[in-house]
Structures are given as structure tokens and as C-alpha cells.
């Protein structure tokens, strides 16, 4: 039977471990929790991606499929140029970019760690143009380079360890442990994981706009695109129970950061080969609101 002192020591060691297991997001400088190596996460996600692609109705050879590849390649090239010019070249070993269009009516897109990006055909009527598609591809690429998948997995690991410690502190009876697990789990899900996912969304918006601008796509198309997404959105969900920010907040945040983003746009089709480090911070807007963005979106 562990004593309270032993449990406190365990908690202290865990806290020290968490504090040392941190990285930072290249474009924003935000500190993030990384408890598992990026290589391990990429290998795990690649297995899942291969399983998905075995049965996925990939659209090949069409104008839309070529457009997805073209947009993805331009943005990936811009990212790699920035990395090489700003001291992140070693990170490029983790990227193996692939951009696929899937024949599916869902208004959806997703990214896997390592650079596997999937766009569903149901999204194209909302994007309408190649530049608006770059908003989505840039957003998904941003999730990859910011290692949001690794970060969320690390959060889950930390929460599981935290839940076990909380159970010990509440007592040794099974009933108390179950109560501690239930209370801690609910509080963690609503108070940590969901808001943290929204923080990642705002960060992916910002980084995505920067990389699309660096690739020669006009980031100002983002606002009308997200307005169309709002019009096509799904059921209203209270934002505090949604992994995504409300459309109104997302658009307001994009409008706020747009002047800074436009510094990296040098004209249509012109790749920005900046050697100047990009350091920005995106505060998460506060307030209430209803999240209308389609619940089908999977980031």
C-alpha cells in the first residue's frame, strides 16, 4: 500500500518528467508537451493511413485530383524552403508528403503525422477555387508541422497517468478510485482536451495562412471560405463541448491576424523564400458562442 508521501513523490517526479518533455512549434514558438518521439508517432499513424487507403476510393487523373496535388506540393515546398532557411532542416526527415483526393460527399479533410493529407470531394463545392482549397491544405499541413497529433497523444498519456494519481490521492478503496477516475476524466475532457484542441485549431489557422501565403496563394480568401463553411455547417453545438472554435470566432481571429500574415504574401504564384524567422503568438478568443462548423470535420 502506497503512503501519501510515496504518492506525492510520484506526482513530483511525473511533474518533472512533463516539464522536461516539451518541444516548441516552429512557426509560433508555443511550448508543447511531447512525451513520445515524433518518429514513433509517424510510424504508428502510417500504419493507420495504409489501412485507410486500402479501401479508400482515391480519385486519380482528374482535374480536381491534379489540383489537390498541385496545391499540396506548392505548400509543402514553401514549408521545406522555410525550414532549410531557418535552422529546422533536420525536421524534414519526418515529412513524406502525400496529397490525395477521396471520392466522398463528406465536407471533410484530415492530416496524418508525417505529411499524409486527404481531401474529400465533398469539400470542393465549398472551396470553389484553387486558392480557397489552399486554405484547407495549408491548415492540414499546419497540423502536421506543428506536430499536433503527437501533442494530443502526449496529452492523453499525461491525463491517464494523472487520473491514476488522482485515484490514489482519493483513497485506496476501489469505489474511491473509480470515483476519482470518473471525476478526473470528465474534468480533463471538458477542461483540458477540448479547449486544447481549439487552441490547436487557431494555431493551425495561423500557420496554415502563413504557409499558403509563402506558397503564393492569397490568404485573404480564407474569410469568405470560412463564411461558406459556416453556411454549410452542421448542427449547433455549444463551443465548450466542441473541439472546434465557433465560425464567428474563427473568422474574427483570421481577420485579426491577416495584416501579419500578408507580410509573407509576395504575389500570386510567387514563393516567399524568407530567411527571417517567423514568430507569432495566437491568443485564443474568449467569450460564448455556438460552433456551427460541420461536426464531420476531422482534423
N, C-alpha and C positions, 0 to 999 in steps of 0.2 A: 504494500500500500504506500503510495507516494505521500509524502508530507507536503504541507503548504509551501515550505521552504524549497523543496525539490521542484515543485511546480513553478514557483516564481523564478527559480534559476533557469528552468527550461524555457520559460517565457522570455527571460532576458537574453538567453543565447539565441532564441528564434529571432528576436528583435534585432540583435546584432547581425545575424545572418541576412535578414531582409535589407538592412541598411547597406550592407556591402554588395548585395546582389542587384545593383542598379546600373542602368545604362542611360543614354540620352538620345532623344530623337534628333537626327541630323539637321532638319530644317528649322526646328523650333527651339531646340535646346532643352525641352522639357525632360526632367528626370523621370525614368520609368523603371518599374520592377521587372527584372529578368532573372528568374530562378532556373531556367533551363536553357541550354545553349541553342543558338539560332539554328545551327546545323541539325540538331536533333528535331527541332520543330519542323524544319523544312522537310526532312526525311519522312516524318510522320504524316505531314499534310500531302506530300507527294503520293503516298500510298492511297489516301482518300481520293485524291484527284484522279488517279489512274482508274480507280473503281468507278467513279462517276463517269469518266469519259468512255468506258467500255460500252455503255448503253445510251449515252447522250446523242441526240440527233444533231450532229455537227453540220452546220451549213458551210459548204465549201465552194469556191469558184464563182460565187455570185458577187454582184457589185457591193452589196451590203457586207459580205464577208471580207472582201478586199478592203473596204473602208475601215472595218474594225481593226484589221491587221495594220493598215497604214497609220491610223491614229495611235495605236498602241506602240508601234515601232518608233514613231517620231517622239512620243513622250518618253519612252524608255531610253532613247538616245540622248535626250536632253538631261535626264537624270544621270546617266552614266558620265556625260560630259561634266556635269556639276561635281559629281563625286571625284573624278580624276583631278579636277582643278582645285579642289578644296580639302584634300587630305583624307578622303574616305575610300580610296581606290581598293583597299583590302576588302571592303564590304561587298564589292561587285562579285566576288566568288560565290555569294549566296543567291545571286539572281540568275535565273534561267527563264527569260521572259517567253510567254506564250499567250496569244490572244485568240480566243475562239468565239464564234457566234453560234448559239444554240437555238434551234427552231423550237421555240416555246412561247406561248402567248403571255406568259407572266411578265409583268413590268419589273424586271429584276436584273441584277448583275451581282457578281461576287468575285472576291480575290482570295487566293491561297498563298500562304507564306512561300517565298521563293520566286514569285512572279507569274503564277498561273491565273490569268484573268478570263472570266467568262461573261459574255453579254448575251442576254436573251432577246430574241427578235421582237418580243412584245414591248420592249423599251424603245425601239426605233421610231414608232409613231409619235412618241413624246419628245425624243431628242430632235427629230425632224431634219437636223443639219449635221454635217461633219463636226463643226465647231462645238455644237451642243453635246455631241457624243464624246468629245474630248473632255467635257466637264465630268462625265461619268467615269471614263477611263482614267483620267487624272486622279479622281477620288479613289478609285480602286488601287491604282499604283501607289498612292499615298499610304493606304493601309499597309501595303507590302513593305515599303521602305521605312515606315515608322515602326515596323515590327509589332503591329497591334495584336496579331494572333498570338505571338509569344508572350506579350504582356498580359493578355486576358487569361491565357493558360496559367501564367505565374500567379495572377490574382486568385484563380480558383484553387491552386495548390496552397497558397498562403491562407485562404479562407478555411480550407479543410483542416489545416494544422491549427488555425485559430479556434475553430469550432471544437476540436478535441481538447484544447487547453481550457476553453470556457467551460466545458463539461466537467473537467477535473476541479476547477475552482468552485463549482456549484455543489460539489459533493461526490461521494463515491457510489451512491446507490444508482441502479440502472434507471430508475424513474427520473432522478435529477439530471442524469446525463442526457437522457432523451429530451427533457425539457430544455436544457441548455442548448442542445443541438438545434431544436426547433426554433427557439427564440433567436439564437445567433444566426441561424440560416436565413430566417425571414428578414432580420435587420440587415444582414450582409447583402442580400439580394436587392432589396429596395434602396438601401442606404449607400451601397458601395458599387456593386457590379453594374446596375443600370445607369446611374449617373456617370460612372466611369466610361461606359460605352458611349454616352452622349458626348463626353469630353473628347473621346477619340473621333467621333463624327465631326465635331467642329475642327479638330486638328486636321483630319483628312480633307475637309473642305478647303482649308487654308493652303495646305501643302499641294493639294490637287490643282488649285488655281495657279499656284506659282509654277508648277512643272508644266502645265498646259501652256502658260504664258511663255515660259522659256522655250517651249517647242514651237512657238509661232502661232498659237491659237488664241484668239481674243477672249480673255476671261470674262468680259462683260456680258457674254451670252449666258452666264450662269444664272443670273437673276430671272430672266424670262423662262429659262428651262425649269427652275425650281418652282416658279409660279404655275407652269403647266403640270408639273408633278403634283402640286397641291390640288389643282383642279381634277386630276385623275386619281387622287388619293383614295385610300380605303376608309374603313370605319374610324370615327374619332376615338382616341384612346387618351386618358389623362397622361400628360407628359411624364409625370413622376413614375409611371408604370411602363414607360416606353423606352426602348433602347435608342430611340432617335429623337432629336430635338424637333419641336413643332416647326412646321414650314415657315411660319411667320418669324420665328427666332432665327432659323437658319438663313433666311433671306436677309433679315436685318443685320446679321453678323457678316454675311458676304458683302453687303453694301458698305459696312463699316471698314472692312479690311481692303476693299477694292483699290483705293488710291495707292496703298503699299504694294499690292500685287501687280499693279500696272507698271511699276518700275522695272519689272522683268519682261515686259512685252515690248519687243522691238519691231513689230510689224508682222503682217500676215505671212506665214511661212518662213520667218526669219528665226533661226535658233540662237538663243542668247547663250553665249559661251562665257558667262561671267566667272571671274576668279574671285569675286567678292563674297565672303561668307554671308549666308542668309540666316539671320537670327531674328525670329519674331516670337511673340507670345500671344496666344489667343485666349483671353478670358471668356469663360462660359457665361452667356447672358443669363440673368436671373429673372424671376417672375413666373406667372402662371400662364397656362395656355393649353390648347388641345393639339395633340400631334395628329395631323391628318395624313402624313406621308404613308403610302401604301404599306401595310404590315407584311407584304410579300417580300419587301426588300431584305436581302440577306447580305450582310457585309462580312 
